[in-house]
């Protein structure tokens, strides 16, 4: 029995693997902050805003 009847030569062509991309340069990595740095910046901004709100609320007393 020929299970592959009519499929001979119809296999998809396989291209060789491409070379891996080069690692980003130091400048490229420094231009975009890491996720931890970005989260820290957002949290610090939030904390500063809360401090300002607390100061304003204390003035109302």
Predicted model as a PDB file, atoms N, CA, C, CB and O in Angstrom, pLDDT in the B-factor column:
MODEL        1                                                                  
ATOM      1  N   UNK A   1       0.833  -1.187   0.000  1.00 53.00           N  
ATOM      2  CA  UNK A   1       0.000   0.000   0.000  1.00 53.00           C  
ATOM      3  C   UNK A   1       0.873   1.242   0.000  1.00 53.00           C  
ATOM      4  CB  UNK A   1      -0.945   0.002   1.207  1.00 53.00           C  
ATOM      5  O   UNK A   1       1.928   1.293   0.632  1.00 53.00           O  
ATOM      6  N   UNK A   2       0.406   2.222  -0.716  1.00 56.00           N  
ATOM      7  CA  UNK A   2       1.152   3.468  -0.770  1.00 56.00           C  
ATOM      8  C   UNK A   2       0.310   4.545  -0.095  1.00 56.00           C  
ATOM      9  CB  UNK A   2       1.506   3.860  -2.244  1.00 56.00           C  
ATOM     10  O   UNK A   2      -0.604   5.093  -0.710  1.00 56.00           O  
ATOM     11  N   UNK A   3       0.615   4.854   1.174  1.00 56.00           N  
ATOM     12  CA  UNK A   3      -0.147   5.851   1.922  1.00 56.00           C  
ATOM     13  C   UNK A   3       0.131   7.277   1.447  1.00 56.00           C  
ATOM     14  CB  UNK A   3       0.166   5.737   3.398  1.00 56.00           C  
ATOM     15  O   UNK A   3      -0.657   8.190   1.692  1.00 56.00           O  
ATOM     16  N   UNK A   4       1.243   7.451   0.777  1.00 55.00           N  
ATOM     17  CA  UNK A   4       1.652   8.780   0.346  1.00 55.00           C  
ATOM     18  C   UNK A   4       1.328   9.030  -1.121  1.00 55.00           C  
ATOM     19  CB  UNK A   4       3.134   8.970   0.582  1.00 55.00           C  
ATOM     20  O   UNK A   4       1.899   9.927  -1.740  1.00 55.00           O  
ATOM     21  N   UNK A   5       0.437   8.261  -1.667  1.00 58.00           N  
ATOM     22  CA  UNK A   5       0.105   8.375  -3.083  1.00 58.00           C  
ATOM     23  C   UNK A   5      -0.378   9.798  -3.386  1.00 58.00           C  
ATOM     24  CB  UNK A   5      -0.977   7.331  -3.479  1.00 58.00           C  
ATOM     25  O   UNK A   5      -1.266  10.318  -2.712  1.00 58.00           O  
ATOM     26  N   UNK A   6       0.195  10.393  -4.369  1.00 57.00           N  
ATOM     27  CA  UNK A   6      -0.187  11.729  -4.774  1.00 57.00           C  
ATOM     28  C   UNK A   6       0.486  12.822  -3.968  1.00 57.00           C  
ATOM     29  CB  UNK A   6      -1.654  11.876  -4.673  1.00 57.00           C  
ATOM     30  O   UNK A   6       0.293  14.000  -4.270  1.00 57.00           O  
ATOM     31  N   UNK A   7       1.264  12.481  -2.959  1.00 55.00           N  
ATOM     32  CA  UNK A   7       1.910  13.483  -2.112  1.00 55.00           C  
ATOM     33  C   UNK A   7       3.420  13.516  -2.292  1.00 55.00           C  
ATOM     34  CB  UNK A   7       1.581  13.220  -0.664  1.00 55.00           C  
ATOM     35  O   UNK A   7       4.121  14.255  -1.600  1.00 55.00           O  
ATOM     36  N   UNK A   8       3.901  12.732  -3.201  1.00 56.00           N  
ATOM     37  CA  UNK A   8       5.347  12.702  -3.406  1.00 56.00           C  
ATOM     38  C   UNK A   8       5.822  14.059  -3.898  1.00 56.00           C  
ATOM     39  CB  UNK A   8       5.741  11.593  -4.408  1.00 56.00           C  
ATOM     40  O   UNK A   8       5.277  14.601  -4.861  1.00 56.00           O  
ATOM     41  N   UNK A   9       6.807  14.595  -3.258  1.00 58.00           N  
ATOM     42  CA  UNK A   9       7.372  15.875  -3.680  1.00 58.00           C  
ATOM     43  C   UNK A   9       6.591  17.075  -3.192  1.00 58.00           C  
ATOM     44  CB  UNK A   9       7.456  15.921  -5.161  1.00 58.00           C  
ATOM     45  O   UNK A   9       6.928  18.207  -3.540  1.00 58.00           O  
ATOM     46  N   UNK A  10       5.558  16.861  -2.398  1.00 64.00           N  
ATOM     47  CA  UNK A  10       4.759  18.001  -1.950  1.00 64.00           C  
ATOM     48  C   UNK A  10       5.098  18.440  -0.519  1.00 64.00           C  
ATOM     49  CB  UNK A  10       3.287  17.657  -2.040  1.00 64.00           C  
ATOM     50  O   UNK A  10       4.343  19.192   0.097  1.00 64.00           O  
ATOM     51  N   UNK A  11       6.212  17.976  -0.006  1.00 62.00           N  
ATOM     52  CA  UNK A  11       6.629  18.395   1.332  1.00 62.00           C  
ATOM     53  C   UNK A  11       7.022  19.860   1.295  1.00 62.00           C  
ATOM     54  CB  UNK A  11       7.806  17.524   1.852  1.00 62.00           C  
ATOM     55  O   UNK A  11       7.574  20.325   0.298  1.00 62.00           O  
ATOM     56  N   UNK A  12       6.750  20.587   2.351  1.00 64.00           N  
ATOM     57  CA  UNK A  12       7.133  22.004   2.346  1.00 64.00           C  
ATOM     58  C   UNK A  12       8.649  22.141   2.358  1.00 64.00           C  
ATOM     59  CB  UNK A  12       6.522  22.742   3.558  1.00 64.00           C  
ATOM     60  O   UNK A  12       9.360  21.336   2.960  1.00 64.00           O  
ATOM     61  N   UNK A  13       9.120  23.164   1.689  1.00 69.00           N  
ATOM     62  CA  UNK A  13      10.561  23.389   1.685  1.00 69.00           C  
ATOM     63  C   UNK A  13      10.970  23.976   3.030  1.00 69.00           C  
ATOM     64  CB  UNK A  13      10.979  24.331   0.517  1.00 69.00           C  
ATOM     65  O   UNK A  13      10.252  24.786   3.618  1.00 69.00           O  
ATOM     66  N   UNK A  14      12.099  23.563   3.489  1.00 71.00           N  
ATOM     67  CA  UNK A  14      12.602  24.017   4.782  1.00 71.00           C  
ATOM     68  C   UNK A  14      13.833  24.866   4.532  1.00 71.00           C  
ATOM     69  CB  UNK A  14      12.927  22.816   5.729  1.00 71.00           C  
ATOM     70  O   UNK A  14      14.810  24.413   3.935  1.00 71.00           O  
ATOM     71  N   UNK A  15      13.771  26.104   4.999  1.00 69.00           N  
ATOM     72  CA  UNK A  15      14.927  26.982   4.834  1.00 69.00           C  
ATOM     73  C   UNK A  15      15.830  26.864   6.054  1.00 69.00           C  
ATOM     74  CB  UNK A  15      14.483  28.453   4.622  1.00 69.00           C  
ATOM     75  O   UNK A  15      15.360  26.528   7.141  1.00 69.00           O  
ATOM     76  N   UNK A  16      17.102  27.133   5.891  1.00 71.00           N  
ATOM     77  CA  UNK A  16      18.004  27.053   7.048  1.00 71.00           C  
ATOM     78  C   UNK A  16      17.649  28.118   8.079  1.00 71.00           C  
ATOM     79  CB  UNK A  16      19.474  27.212   6.605  1.00 71.00           C  
ATOM     80  O   UNK A  16      17.089  29.165   7.752  1.00 71.00           O  
ATOM     81  N   UNK A  17      17.985  27.828   9.319  1.00 69.00           N  
ATOM     82  CA  UNK A  17      17.701  28.778  10.392  1.00 69.00           C  
ATOM     83  C   UNK A  17      18.484  30.057  10.168  1.00 69.00           C  
ATOM     84  CB  UNK A  17      18.040  28.174  11.769  1.00 69.00           C  
ATOM     85  O   UNK A  17      19.636  30.035   9.733  1.00 69.00           O  
ATOM     86  N   UNK A  18      17.843  31.162  10.470  1.00 70.00           N  
ATOM     87  CA  UNK A  18      18.539  32.437  10.337  1.00 70.00           C  
ATOM     88  C   UNK A  18      19.453  32.627  11.534  1.00 70.00           C  
ATOM     89  CB  UNK A  18      17.536  33.614  10.217  1.00 70.00           C  
ATOM     90  O   UNK A  18      19.245  32.038  12.595  1.00 70.00           O  
ATOM     91  N   UNK A  19      20.456  33.449  11.350  1.00 68.00           N  
ATOM     92  CA  UNK A  19      21.385  33.734  12.434  1.00 68.00           C  
ATOM     93  C   UNK A  19      20.656  34.514  13.522  1.00 68.00           C  
ATOM     94  CB  UNK A  19      22.621  34.523  11.919  1.00 68.00           C  
ATOM     95  O   UNK A  19      19.818  35.360  13.211  1.00 68.00           O  
ATOM     96  N   UNK A  20      20.956  34.248  14.780  1.00 65.00           N  
ATOM     97  CA  UNK A  20      20.290  35.003  15.852  1.00 65.00           C  
ATOM     98  C   UNK A  20      20.660  36.481  15.786  1.00 65.00           C  
ATOM     99  CB  UNK A  20      20.664  34.427  17.233  1.00 65.00           C  
ATOM    100  O   UNK A  20      21.771  36.846  15.400  1.00 65.00           O  
ATOM    101  N   UNK A  21      19.712  37.311  16.167  1.00 66.00           N  
ATOM    102  CA  UNK A  21      19.967  38.749  16.168  1.00 66.00           C  
ATOM    103  C   UNK A  21      21.069  39.072  17.159  1.00 66.00           C  
ATOM    104  CB  UNK A  21      18.687  39.537  16.509  1.00 66.00           C  
ATOM    105  O   UNK A  21      21.243  38.402  18.177  1.00 66.00           O  
ATOM    106  N   UNK A  22      21.799  40.110  16.830  1.00 69.00           N  
ATOM    107  CA  UNK A  22      22.850  40.537  17.743  1.00 69.00           C  
ATOM    108  C   UNK A  22      22.220  41.135  18.989  1.00 69.00           C  
ATOM    109  CB  UNK A  22      23.796  41.556  17.064  1.00 69.00           C  
ATOM    110  O   UNK A  22      21.107  41.659  18.940  1.00 69.00           O  
ATOM    111  N   UNK A  23      22.925  41.057  20.092  1.00 72.00           N  
ATOM    112  CA  UNK A  23      22.422  41.641  21.332  1.00 72.00           C  
ATOM    113  C   UNK A  23      22.389  43.151  21.185  1.00 72.00           C  
ATOM    114  CB  UNK A  23      23.295  41.223  22.547  1.00 72.00           C  
ATOM    115  O   UNK A  23      23.250  43.732  20.525  1.00 72.00           O  
ATOM    116  N   UNK A  24      21.399  43.791  21.797  1.00 64.00           N  
ATOM    117  CA  UNK A  24      21.331  45.255  21.697  1.00 64.00           C  
ATOM    118  C   UNK A  24      22.557  45.893  22.337  1.00 64.00           C  
ATOM    119  CB  UNK A  24      20.046  45.787  22.366  1.00 64.00           C  
ATOM    120  O   UNK A  24      23.112  45.374  23.306  1.00 64.00           O  
ATOM    121  N   UNK A  25      22.960  47.001  21.791  1.00 69.00           N  
ATOM    122  CA  UNK A  25      24.127  47.698  22.308  1.00 69.00           C  
ATOM    123  C   UNK A  25      23.813  48.313  23.668  1.00 69.00           C  
ATOM    124  CB  UNK A  25      24.594  48.781  21.321  1.00 69.00           C  
ATOM    125  O   UNK A  25      22.654  48.372  24.079  1.00 69.00           O  
ATOM    126  N   UNK A  26      24.832  48.762  24.348  1.00 69.00           N  
ATOM    127  CA  UNK A  26      24.652  49.389  25.670  1.00 69.00           C  
ATOM    128  C   UNK A  26      23.743  50.606  25.568  1.00 69.00           C  
ATOM    129  CB  UNK A  26      26.016  49.798  26.270  1.00 69.00           C  
ATOM    130  O   UNK A  26      22.902  50.825  26.439  1.00 69.00           O  
ATOM    131  N   UNK A  27      23.904  51.402  24.510  1.00 69.00           N  
ATOM    132  CA  UNK A  27      23.078  52.597  24.343  1.00 69.00           C  
ATOM    133  C   UNK A  27      21.610  52.236  24.174  1.00 69.00           C  
ATOM    134  CB  UNK A  27      23.555  53.409  23.143  1.00 69.00           C  
ATOM    135  O   UNK A  27      20.735  52.903  24.725  1.00 69.00           O  
ATOM    136  N   UNK A  28      21.344  51.188  23.418  1.00 65.00           N  
ATOM    137  CA  UNK A  28      19.958  50.780  23.191  1.00 65.00           C  
ATOM    138  C   UNK A  28      19.322  50.298  24.489  1.00 65.00           C  
ATOM    139  CB  UNK A  28      19.887  49.675  22.122  1.00 65.00           C  
ATOM    140  O   UNK A  28      18.155  50.587  24.752  1.00 65.00           O  
ATOM    141  N   UNK A  29      20.083  49.564  25.303  1.00 62.00           N  
ATOM    142  CA  UNK A  29      19.528  49.071  26.564  1.00 62.00           C  
ATOM    143  C   UNK A  29      19.325  50.198  27.556  1.00 62.00           C  
ATOM    144  CB  UNK A  29      20.437  48.011  27.166  1.00 62.00           C  
ATOM    145  O   UNK A  29      18.366  50.169  28.328  1.00 62.00           O  
ATOM    146  N   UNK A  30      20.201  51.188  27.555  1.00 66.00           N  
ATOM    147  CA  UNK A  30      20.079  52.294  28.502  1.00 66.00           C  
ATOM    148  C   UNK A  30      18.953  53.241  28.114  1.00 66.00           C  
ATOM    149  CB  UNK A  30      21.392  53.059  28.589  1.00 66.00           C  
ATOM    150  O   UNK A  30      18.394  53.918  28.977  1.00 66.00           O  
ATOM    151  N   UNK A  31      18.610  53.301  26.834  1.00 79.00           N  
ATOM    152  CA  UNK A  31      17.581  54.236  26.395  1.00 79.00           C  
ATOM    153  C   UNK A  31      16.195  53.800  26.866  1.00 79.00           C  
ATOM    154  CB  UNK A  31      17.601  54.365  24.874  1.00 79.00           C  
ATOM    155  O   UNK A  31      15.320  54.643  27.062  1.00 79.00           O  
ATOM    156  N   UNK A  32      15.986  52.508  27.049  1.00 83.00           N  
ATOM    157  CA  UNK A  32      14.694  52.010  27.507  1.00 83.00           C  
ATOM    158  C   UNK A  32      14.871  51.457  28.920  1.00 83.00           C  
ATOM    159  CB  UNK A  32      14.128  50.914  26.535  1.00 83.00           C  
ATOM    160  O   UNK A  32      15.627  50.506  29.120  1.00 83.00           O  
ATOM    161  N   UNK A  33      14.179  52.046  29.905  1.00 84.00           N  
ATOM    162  CA  UNK A  33      14.352  51.554  31.272  1.00 84.00           C  
ATOM    163  C   UNK A  33      13.786  50.147  31.423  1.00 84.00           C  
ATOM    164  CB  UNK A  33      13.679  52.502  32.272  1.00 84.00           C  
ATOM    165  O   UNK A  33      12.857  49.752  30.718  1.00 84.00           O  
ATOM    166  N   UNK A  34      14.363  49.411  32.349  1.00 93.00           N  
ATOM    167  CA  UNK A  34      13.858  48.070  32.589  1.00 93.00           C  
ATOM    168  C   UNK A  34      12.466  48.155  33.206  1.00 93.00           C  
ATOM    169  CB  UNK A  34      14.819  47.275  33.505  1.00 93.00           C  
ATOM    170  O   UNK A  34      12.047  49.217  33.669  1.00 93.00           O  
ATOM    171  N   UNK A  35      11.772  47.061  33.209  1.00 94.00           N  
ATOM    172  CA  UNK A  35      10.416  47.048  33.759  1.00 94.00           C  
ATOM    173  C   UNK A  35      10.433  47.381  35.245  1.00 94.00           C  
ATOM    174  CB  UNK A  35       9.756  45.682  33.531  1.00 94.00           C  
ATOM    175  O   UNK A  35       9.523  48.043  35.744  1.00 94.00           O  
ATOM    176  N   UNK A  36      11.461  46.927  35.953  1.00 96.00           N  
ATOM    177  CA  UNK A  36      11.562  47.214  37.381  1.00 96.00           C  
ATOM    178  C   UNK A  36      11.786  48.706  37.602  1.00 96.00           C  
ATOM    179  CB  UNK A  36      12.705  46.396  38.022  1.00 96.00           C  
ATOM    180  O   UNK A  36      11.165  49.311  38.476  1.00 96.00           O  
ATOM    181  N   UNK A  37      12.674  49.294  36.807  1.00 96.00           N  
ATOM    182  CA  UNK A  37      12.939  50.730  36.934  1.00 96.00           C  
ATOM    183  C   UNK A  37      11.692  51.548  36.619  1.00 96.00           C  
ATOM    184  CB  UNK A  37      14.089  51.146  36.007  1.00 96.00           C  
ATOM    185  O   UNK A  37      11.396  52.531  37.298  1.00 96.00           O  
ATOM    186  N   UNK A  38      10.968  51.138  35.589  1.00 96.00           N  
ATOM    187  CA  UNK A  38       9.743  51.848  35.226  1.00 96.00           C  
ATOM    188  C   UNK A  38       8.695  51.721  36.330  1.00 96.00           C  
ATOM    189  CB  UNK A  38       9.184  51.311  33.898  1.00 96.00           C  
ATOM    190  O   UNK A  38       8.026  52.699  36.663  1.00 96.00           O  
ATOM    191  N   UNK A  39       8.551  50.534  36.895  1.00 97.00           N  
ATOM    192  CA  UNK A  39       7.595  50.335  37.989  1.00 97.00           C  
ATOM    193  C   UNK A  39       7.990  51.168  39.199  1.00 97.00           C  
ATOM    194  CB  UNK A  39       7.508  48.847  38.374  1.00 97.00           C  
ATOM    195  O   UNK A  39       7.134  51.777  39.840  1.00 97.00           O  
ATOM    196  N   UNK A  40       9.280  51.197  39.514  1.00 97.00           N  
ATOM    197  CA  UNK A  40       9.759  51.987  40.649  1.00 97.00           C  
ATOM    198  C   UNK A  40       9.466  53.472  40.437  1.00 97.00           C  
ATOM    199  CB  UNK A  40      11.269  51.767  40.860  1.00 97.00           C  
ATOM    200  O   UNK A  40       9.060  54.164  41.371  1.00 97.00           O  
ATOM    201  N   UNK A  41       9.671  53.963  39.216  1.00 97.00           N  
ATOM    202  CA  UNK A  41       9.407  55.365  38.908  1.00 97.00           C  
ATOM    203  C   UNK A  41       7.923  55.686  39.076  1.00 97.00           C  
ATOM    204  CB  UNK A  41       9.865  55.695  37.479  1.00 97.00           C  
ATOM    205  O   UNK A  41       7.575  56.731  39.627  1.00 97.00           O  
ATOM    206  N   UNK A  42       7.057  54.807  38.613  1.00 97.00           N  
ATOM    207  CA  UNK A  42       5.614  55.033  38.733  1.00 97.00           C  
ATOM    208  C   UNK A  42       5.193  55.036  40.203  1.00 97.00           C  
ATOM    209  CB  UNK A  42       4.829  53.954  37.954  1.00 97.00           C  
ATOM    210  O   UNK A  42       4.409  55.885  40.627  1.00 97.00           O  
ATOM    211  N   UNK A  43       5.711  54.094  40.968  1.00 98.00           N  
ATOM    212  CA  UNK A  43       5.354  54.004  42.392  1.00 98.00           C  
ATOM    213  C   UNK A  43       5.854  55.224  43.152  1.00 98.00           C  
ATOM    214  CB  UNK A  43       5.933  52.720  43.017  1.00 98.00           C  
ATOM    215  O   UNK A  43       5.144  55.764  44.000  1.00 98.00           O  
ATOM    216  N   UNK A  44       7.074  55.660  42.851  1.00 98.00           N  
ATOM    217  CA  UNK A  44       7.606  56.849  43.524  1.00 98.00           C  
ATOM    218  C   UNK A  44       6.768  58.085  43.193  1.00 98.00           C  
ATOM    219  CB  UNK A  44       9.075  57.082  43.123  1.00 98.00           C  
ATOM    220  O   UNK A  44       6.521  58.922  44.061  1.00 98.00           O  
ATOM    221  N   UNK A  45       6.339  58.195  41.954  1.00 97.00           N  
ATOM    222  CA  UNK A  45       5.476  59.310  41.579  1.00 97.00           C  
ATOM    223  C   UNK A  45       4.149  59.260  42.316  1.00 97.00           C  
ATOM    224  CB  UNK A  45       5.236  59.309  40.082  1.00 97.00           C  
ATOM    225  O   UNK A  45       3.643  60.292  42.758  1.00 97.00           O  
ATOM    226  N   UNK A  46       3.585  58.075  42.451  1.00 98.00           N  
ATOM    227  CA  UNK A  46       2.325  57.895  43.179  1.00 98.00           C  
ATOM    228  C   UNK A  46       2.508  58.264  44.649  1.00 98.00           C  
ATOM    229  CB  UNK A  46       1.822  56.436  43.049  1.00 98.00           C  
ATOM    230  O   UNK A  46       1.669  58.953  45.228  1.00 98.00           O  
ATOM    231  N   UNK A  47       3.602  57.808  45.248  1.00 98.00           N  
ATOM    232  CA  UNK A  47       3.874  58.121  46.653  1.00 98.00           C  
ATOM    233  C   UNK A  47       4.057  59.623  46.849  1.00 98.00           C  
ATOM    234  CB  UNK A  47       5.124  57.367  47.141  1.00 98.00           C  
ATOM    235  O   UNK A  47       3.570  60.179  47.833  1.00 98.00           O  
ATOM    236  N   UNK A  48       4.747  60.284  45.930  1.00 98.00           N  
ATOM    237  CA  UNK A  48       4.926  61.737  46.023  1.00 98.00           C  
ATOM    238  C   UNK A  48       3.585  62.461  45.933  1.00 98.00           C  
ATOM    239  CB  UNK A  48       5.869  62.233  44.914  1.00 98.00           C  
ATOM    240  O   UNK A  48       3.347  63.428  46.656  1.00 98.00           O  
ATOM    241  N   UNK A  49       2.716  61.993  45.047  1.00 98.00           N  
ATOM    242  CA  UNK A  49       1.383  62.591  44.928  1.00 98.00           C  
ATOM    243  C   UNK A  49       0.593  62.420  46.230  1.00 98.00           C  
ATOM    244  CB  UNK A  49       0.611  61.957  43.749  1.00 98.00           C  
ATOM    245  O   UNK A  49      -0.083  63.346  46.679  1.00 98.00           O  
ATOM    246  N   UNK A  50       0.684  61.238  46.826  1.00 98.00           N  
ATOM    247  CA  UNK A  50      -0.013  61.009  48.100  1.00 98.00           C  
ATOM    248  C   UNK A  50       0.531  61.913  49.205  1.00 98.00           C  
ATOM    249  CB  UNK A  50       0.116  59.537  48.521  1.00 98.00           C  
ATOM    250  O   UNK A  50      -0.233  62.441  50.013  1.00 98.00           O  
ATOM    251  N   UNK A  51       1.852  62.087  49.239  1.00 98.00           N  
ATOM    252  CA  UNK A  51       2.441  62.988  50.241  1.00 98.00           C  
ATOM    253  C   UNK A  51       1.898  64.410  50.078  1.00 98.00           C  
ATOM    254  CB  UNK A  51       3.984  62.991  50.125  1.00 98.00           C  
ATOM    255  O   UNK A  51       1.589  65.085  51.060  1.00 98.00           O  
ATOM    256  N   UNK A  52       1.791  64.847  48.838  1.00 97.00           N  
ATOM    257  CA  UNK A  52       1.274  66.192  48.569  1.00 97.00           C  
ATOM    258  C   UNK A  52      -0.185  66.309  49.012  1.00 97.00           C  
ATOM    259  CB  UNK A  52       1.404  66.531  47.068  1.00 97.00           C  
ATOM    260  O   UNK A  52      -0.576  67.322  49.591  1.00 97.00           O  
ATOM    261  N   UNK A  53      -0.975  65.300  48.749  1.00 97.00           N  
ATOM    262  CA  UNK A  53      -2.380  65.318  49.178  1.00 97.00           C  
ATOM    263  C   UNK A  53      -2.473  65.371  50.693  1.00 97.00           C  
ATOM    264  CB  UNK A  53      -3.130  64.082  48.646  1.00 97.00           C  
ATOM    265  O   UNK A  53      -3.288  66.117  51.237  1.00 97.00           O  
ATOM    266  N   UNK A  54      -1.653  64.593  51.378  1.00 97.00           N  
ATOM    267  CA  UNK A  54      -1.659  64.597  52.845  1.00 97.00           C  
ATOM    268  C   UNK A  54      -1.282  65.968  53.385  1.00 97.00           C  
ATOM    269  CB  UNK A  54      -0.695  63.532  53.393  1.00 97.00           C  
ATOM    270  O   UNK A  54      -1.889  66.444  54.344  1.00 97.00           O  
ATOM    271  N   UNK A  55      -0.279  66.613  52.778  1.00 96.00           N  
ATOM    272  CA  UNK A  55       0.128  67.964  53.210  1.00 96.00           C  
ATOM    273  C   UNK A  55      -1.040  68.944  53.063  1.00 96.00           C  
ATOM    274  CB  UNK A  55       1.353  68.461  52.384  1.00 96.00           C  
ATOM    275  O   UNK A  55      -1.304  69.752  53.953  1.00 96.00           O  
ATOM    276  N   UNK A  56      -1.735  68.857  51.922  1.00 95.00           N  
ATOM    277  CA  UNK A  56      -2.861  69.766  51.695  1.00 95.00           C  
ATOM    278  C   UNK A  56      -4.004  69.501  52.672  1.00 95.00           C  
ATOM    279  CB  UNK A  56      -3.366  69.632  50.258  1.00 95.00           C  
ATOM    280  O   UNK A  56      -4.660  70.442  53.120  1.00 95.00           O  
ATOM    281  N   UNK A  57      -4.246  68.261  53.003  1.00 95.00           N  
ATOM    282  CA  UNK A  57      -5.307  67.921  53.956  1.00 95.00           C  
ATOM    283  C   UNK A  57      -4.958  68.409  55.362  1.00 95.00           C  
ATOM    284  CB  UNK A  57      -5.549  66.401  53.970  1.00 95.00           C  
ATOM    285  O   UNK A  57      -5.834  68.843  56.111  1.00 95.00           O  
ATOM    286  N   UNK A  58      -3.682  68.337  55.712  1.00 94.00           N  
ATOM    287  CA  UNK A  58      -3.267  68.829  57.050  1.00 94.00           C  
ATOM    288  C   UNK A  58      -3.439  70.330  57.159  1.00 94.00           C  
ATOM    289  CB  UNK A  58      -1.799  68.457  57.339  1.00 94.00           C  
ATOM    290  O   UNK A  58      -3.722  70.837  58.245  1.00 94.00           O  
ATOM    291  N   UNK A  59      -3.275  71.056  56.059  1.00 94.00           N  
ATOM    292  CA  UNK A  59      -3.459  72.515  56.072  1.00 94.00           C  
ATOM    293  C   UNK A  59      -4.906  72.895  56.312  1.00 94.00           C  
ATOM    294  CB  UNK A  59      -2.982  73.122  54.760  1.00 94.00           C  
ATOM    295  O   UNK A  59      -5.182  73.978  56.828  1.00 94.00           O  
ATOM    296  N   UNK A  60      -5.836  72.024  55.947  1.00 90.00           N  
ATOM    297  CA  UNK A  60      -7.260  72.312  56.118  1.00 90.00           C  
ATOM    298  C   UNK A  60      -7.687  72.257  57.581  1.00 90.00           C  
ATOM    299  CB  UNK A  60      -8.090  71.336  55.307  1.00 90.00           C  
ATOM    300  O   UNK A  60      -8.717  72.832  57.933  1.00 90.00           O  
ATOM    301  N   UNK A  61      -6.943  71.598  58.424  1.00 74.00           N  
ATOM    302  CA  UNK A  61      -7.318  71.478  59.859  1.00 74.00           C  
ATOM    303  C   UNK A  61      -7.221  72.760  60.580  1.00 74.00           C  
ATOM    304  CB  UNK A  61      -6.462  70.478  60.558  1.00 74.00           C  
ATOM    305  O   UNK A  61      -7.500  72.817  61.777  1.00 74.00           O  
TER     306      UNK A  61                                                      
ENDMDL                                                                          
END                                                                             
